[in-house]
Amino acid sequence: MSKYLADENGYYGAFGGAFIPEMLYPNTEELRVNYLEIMERDSFQKEFKYLLKDYVGRPTPLYYAQRLSDTYGTKIYLKREDLCHTGAHKVNNTIGQILMAKALGKKRIIAETGAGQHGVATATVCALMGIECVIYMGEIDISRQAPNVARMKLLGATVRDATSGSKTLKDATNEAIRDWINNPVDTHYIIGSVVGPHPYPDMVARFQSVISEETKKQLLEKEGTENPTHVIACVGGGSNAAGQFYHYLDREEVNIIAVEAAGKGVHSGESAATSALGKVGIIHGSKTLLMQTVDGQITEPYSISAGLDYPGIGPMHAHLYSSKRAQFVSITDAEAMAAGKRLSELEGIIPAIETAHAFAVLEHQKFQSDDIIVFNCSGRGDKDLQTYIDYFEL
Ligand SMILES: *Cc1c(COP(=O)(O)O)cnc(C)c1O
């Protein structure tokens, strides 16, 4: 058993667990008792692998970025999650969870979404399986993210607006939880990152671990070793990072770098740099690091990228931070935008702005010429085109 993975109670060191209202207990308990046995079934693995291959398009390439490598004087590989169906790694998890829901006999799916990326990945797999799908989204996010709302509707999902509080992700999450409490028998709640009460962080990390499983094989073919010297990924909740780090956690010779969004600067008051600013607390049913005021109110996070704009990190990452297994780096909006433009010009790959944060590490840290660095290229930049246009006045 890895000391960096969840124990049977869902703890990563001091972090994780399941801090939920009594009324949610039956729902998470059903999942907790069954998820490992279901995931280990041959029939489950067979269908999961088949869909990852023929529907998602896996394995995604491990691409040697020649011009980027020349520019920084080191060897750089990109794990091309941006080439997954729907444009990012998120679909690996939603495919896994829709199969889990089916195995549990569920007839209806709910999810919450902020920018809409997880909502689209969820609506996609519900269409694939012909299962009813209800997506909760804050009223303000619905107006900010019109193209993703349209995608979800086109995919046959119902989008319900959350009109309480700040009318954003937190409020959508509350509505989704209320729905789940009222529909414990027929409904599965698809959480989109390695967050939430046990067993979600562990289940989502396992579904995303296909990323590092493939990386090991692909790097062995290209470099004669499964191990890079560094793996680097951006962290919102932490699912693409969990997938890229997973099979390297116990290989201490592999350096792990997790990249957070510093927004307008770590100490600007407009940031999402959770490890730098966070304290231990409970968010979405999990004990982890989160940004909060001295009296424990969760601080409103800020980042130019919607996917990193989250006040916490998953418990696995809180543990990687506090145990010093991973190095955490904070990257500002400006550094991320410049890195996104650089990758576009040097490699012909326009990354999601979340992903661009990871690449900005190249400006922060000097690597050796014989280092082998693997970046999780978590998503493509199509969804961020308007942000790029406004930022660079294109
Ligand atoms: C959602 C998203 C993220 C952040 O989520 P994680 O769970 O931290 O991976 C990162 N990159 C892209 C492209 C995303 O869509």
The ligand as a Gaussian input file, in Angstrom:
#p B3LYP/6-31G(d) Opt

LIG

0 1
 C      -11.007000      21.153000     -15.192000
 C       -9.663000      21.273000     -15.732000
 C       -8.519000      21.331000     -14.897000
 C       -8.610000      21.371000     -13.390000
 O       -9.175000      20.242000     -12.807000
 P       -8.275000      19.138000     -12.082000
 O       -9.257000      18.279000     -11.379000
 O       -7.349000      19.854000     -11.142000
 O       -7.521000      18.419000     -13.138000
 C       -7.265000      21.381000     -15.479000
 N       -7.118000      21.401000     -16.828000
 C       -8.181000      21.368000     -17.655000
 C       -7.945000      21.392000     -19.113000
 C       -9.484000      21.308000     -17.138000
 O      -10.531000      21.274000     -17.986000

